[in-house]
Amino acid sequence: MHVGNLPAPRSKVSNLVTSEGTCRPVTNFVFIKVHKTASGSTFMLLARFGRNHDMTICYPARRSKAKHNQLSYPSGRLTKKDCRPVLGRNYTLIIHHSIMNKPAMDQVMEPGTKYIGIVREPLNHFRSIFFWHQVGLRRKKNPLGAFLSTPNKDKDRQLGKNHPYSKHRNFQSYTLGFPGKLMTSKNTTQIYETIRTVASWYSMVIVTEYWEESLVLLKRKFCWTMYDILHTTRRLHALKKRKEHAPLTDKQKSNHKRISKIDYMMYDYFNNTFWQRVTEEGPEFWEEVTYYKTLNREVNQHCNSGGGKRVFPAGKWSQEFVIDSTFCNEWKWAEGRWAAACWDVVYRRNKLSATQKSRP
């Protein structure tokens, strides 16, 4: 849907001066949006960045079978026909739900595309996705525990009987690009080699449990500004009922590790890699993280208290920026409206291009 009254892009790409010299911000990337990993909050942050930097979004085409918030999910197949058409260029932004398919995405995107992934501790992820997509055991005091303790028809259906992946089994690994045909492999060496291959496709993998730390690392690696990674502290989805937080026994936890073996192995790999990269950044990384959390909290407080114009001065970790009522109103937008805002940038450009071509 074209949203005609959305504001035009509010900033342009420019080189930044950092402690390591001058760099150019990355404005050509794919985000592999994994369900229930804080991917909604990440989506909105990246959509705001894309809109502000005039990026060309691969927006799901009306004729595609995908839902409004899905692109190549769940098949992984993707061509330019799956995106709304743009004039005279390839795409520079994918943020809708997609299965990682690097060869196909490289054909759709501009050369030099960077890939961003996201992972969550598998048991926390499973708990969240279970209560989002649960169909049975609702009357149990501990539905998740009951699901992991005894075989039943609901469990077979939700796990995808005789299938190595489903929403409840190795779902993160499949979404991030681990081939389904290798998920049943008993060759540990082969599995680890495949995980390393998948990992090599990504310039950055966000770890949900360390989401804000991941955003600071993303900022550093992609030469972004502190303004670019500001985010609303409003929780999009949260488990609220007591039974949704019921503890699990060691046996139930062990059963889940057996069910989603590849998810655990992949999470461990990405988590370890994340901390290695943080260590390489040096102790000042944590100074910047502290600054970021404080600054972001102040921005949220400002917007929640009325949201007039306020100048945030430059500091060691941030350029000067201005927050106004428009910014604070956008703070309340949902995913769909942010996606429409990104498409509106492309729509305006298409319209201008068509007008220019029609002139004698």
N, C-alpha and C positions, 0 to 999 in steps of 0.2 A: 504494500500500500504506500502510495506517495503521500508524504506529509508536507504539504506546501508551506506551512507557517513555521517550520523549524528554522532556527538560526543558521546562517552560513558558517563554514569552518572558522574557528576563532584564532587559529595560529597556523603558521607555516613552518616547514622544516628549515632549520638553520644549523650550522655547525656549532658545537659546544666546546668550550674550553674547560678541560678537566685537569686534575693534578698530573695526568699522564700526557697532556697535550691536547690538540684539537681532534675531535672526532665528529662523525656525522651520525645522527640518530637512525636506527633501523626502522624503516617504514614499509617493510615488505615481509609479512609473516603469516603463518598459519598457526592457529591455536586449536589443539585437539581437545575438545570439550568433553570430558568424561563425566557422566552423570554422578551427582552426589559427592562431589569432591571440592566444594566451594567454587565450582566452575561457573555458576551463575554470577557470583560477585566478580570473578575474574573476567567473564564475558563483558560485563558492563564497563569495567575499567578499560579493557582493550577496545571496546566499541567507542568509548569517549575519545581515546587516543586516536583511533582511526578517523573519526569524524573531524577532530581538531587538526589532523595532519593531511586531510584531503586524500585519504587512501581509497582505493577502488575495491569495494566489497564484492565478493562472490555471494550474491544474495539468492536464496533458493527461488528457482523459476516457478511461475504459476503452473506451468504444464507438468512439472515434476511431481512424482508421487510422494515426495517428502513432505512432512508436516512443516508448519511455518518456522519452527525452530530447529529443523533438521536438514542436513544437506546430503551427505553420502552415507547416512546411518539408516539401516544397519548393514547394508550390503558392502560398502566400501567402494563401490563403483562411482566414478566421477568424470564428467567431461564438461566442456564449456556450455553445453546445452542444458546442464543442470543449474546454471547460474543465469540470472537475468542479463541480457546482452548489454555490453558497453561498447562505445565507439572508439576505435583506434588504439586500443591498449589491452594488455592482459590484466589480471586481477592482482592486487597486492594485499588482500585481507580475506582470510577465512576464519570465522569465529563460531559458526553454527555447529551443532552436533555432527561430527563426521568420524568415520573410521580412518585411521592413518593409512594412507595409500600414497607413498611418496612419489612413485613414478607418475601416477595419474595427476597428483596435485602439482608436480613440477611442470606438467604440460599446461595446466590452467593458469599457473601463477607466473609473475614476472621472474626472470632469471635472478638467482641469488637469494631466493626465499629462505627465511629462517623459520625453524619449527619450534613451537613451545608446547610442552606437555604438562600434565598435572597428575599427581598420584596421591592417594590417601592410604593410611594404614589399613590393611585389608579387612580386619575385623570391624573397625569403626565404619568403614565403607559399607560392609555387608549389613551392619545393623541399620544404617541409614536407608539403604536401598530396599532392605527387607520390609520396613514399615511403610515405605513409600509405595511398594508394589505388592504388598502381602495380600493374599486372597483367602487364606484359611487360618485356623488356630486363634481367631480373634478373642475367644472367651477364656483362653488360658491366662494364668497369672504371669507366665513368662513365655510368650509366643515364640520368641527367637530360640530360647533354650529347648522348647518342645520340638521345634523344627530340626534342631541339630542333634537331637537325642534319638529320635525314632523314625524309621522309614514310613512314608505315607504317600498317598496319591498326589496331594498338593505339592509335596516336596519333589517328587519325580517331575511333575509338570513345570515347576518353577526352576529347577536346576537344568531342565532340558535333558531328559533321560537319553543316555547313549550319545550325548553331545558334549564336547570338551569345554564349551563356553555357553553362557547365557547371562541374563542380568544378575544371576545369583552364583555364577561360577566363572572364575577367571575373566570377569567382565572388563576390568581395567586393562589387563594385558591385551585382550582382543581389540579394544578400542584404540590402544596405543600402537598397535601394529604387529603384535606377536602372532605368527601364523597359526591358525587353528589346528592344522594337520600335525603340528609338533607338540601340541599341548598334552598329548597322551604319551609322549616319548619318555622312556625310562633311562635315557642316556643323559646323565647330569651334565656332562661336558658339552654335549650338543645344545642343551637348554641354555647354559651359560653363554655359549658362543652366540646363540641367537639373540639373547638379551643384550649382549654387547653390540651386536649389529643394529638392533632396534634403537638402542641408546645413542648410537653414532648419528642417527638422523636428527636428533634434537640439539638445538643450541642452548636450550634451557628447559628444565623440568621443575615445575613448582611443586613443593611438598606441602600438602594441605595443613599438616600439623605445625608448619613453620611458614605460614602463608605470607605474613608481612616481611619476614626475613627473606623469603624468596623474591618478593617484589623489589626489595632493595638490591638484591643480586641481579635481578632482571634489569633494573635501571642502570646498574654499572656496566653490565655486559652489552646492553643495547644502546648505551649513550643517551639515555632519556633524562628528563629533569624530575625533580621532586614533585612538581605540579602534575606530571604525567601519571604518577602512581597514587595520587590521592584517591581515597575510596570512602564510601559511606559505611558507617559502622552498624547500619541497620541489618539485622539478621534476616536473610531471605527465607530460610527453611531451618526449622529446629525441632528436635524431638521433645515433646512436652509432657507426655503421659508417663506415669511412674513405671508402668510395665515395659515401656520402650527402653528404659534404662536398667532393667533387671539384670543382675550379674549372671555370668555363665560359669559352669564348672570347667575344670581342666579338660575333662573328656570332651565336652562340647566345643571348647576352643580347638582341641586337637582334631576333632572332626572337620572343623572349618578349614584348618590348614591342609588337611588331606583333600578336601573338595576343591580348594582354590590354590593349589600348590604354586602355579606359575605366578599368580598375583603376589604371593608372599616373596617369591624369589626376585621378581621385578621391583617390588617396593624396596626391598633391602638394597638392591643395586643402586637405584636412583637416590635413595636416602643417603647411602654412604658416599656417593658421588657428590651430592649436594654439600655435605659437610667437608669434603676434601676441597671443594671450590671455596667455601667460606673461609677455611683455614688459609688458603692461598691469598685471600683478600687482606689478611692482616688484622691487627686489633682495632684499627680505625673503622672497620666494617660495623662493629658493635656500637661505636659512637654514632655512626650514621643511622643505624636501626633505631636507637633511642631517640634521636632527633626526629626521625620520620614518624614514629608512633606519637610523640608529643605534638608535632605539627598537625598531623592528621586529626588527632583528637580536638585540637583547637578549631580546625576548619569545620568539623562536625558540630561542635558546640555553637559556633557562629551561625551556621545554617539553621540549626534547631531553635535558635533564640530570635529569629526574625530574618536574618540573612540579607542585610543591606550591604553596601559597598565597604570593603575593608582591604587595606594593603598589607600584605605579609612581606616584611623586609627581607632582603637577601641575607644569607648566612653562609657559613662554611659549606653546607651541604645543599644549599638551595639558592636559586635566583629569585629576585623579587617577583611576586605575582599578585594579582588582584582577584578577590572573590566578590561576586555581586549577586543580585537577586536572581539573575538568569542562571548562574551556576547553581545556586541553592535550589531552584525549582527543578533543574535537571537531576539533582541529587535524588529526587523522588521517582524518577522514571523507572519503569520495569524493562526487562530484557527486550521485549518486542518493540518498544518505542525507541530504544537505543539502536536496534538493528535498522529500524526505519530511518533514523537520523543518518546513519551511514549510507543507506541507499539513496537518501535525498541528495547527498553530495554528488553521487554518480548521476542521478536523474538530472540535476541542474547542469552538470557538465555535458551530458548527452544532448540536452536541449540546446545548449549554447553551440555545440559542435554542429548539430543539424541546421541551426539557423545560419551559421557561417558558411556552410557548404551550399545552402540554397541561394545565397547572394550571388548576383552576376559578377 
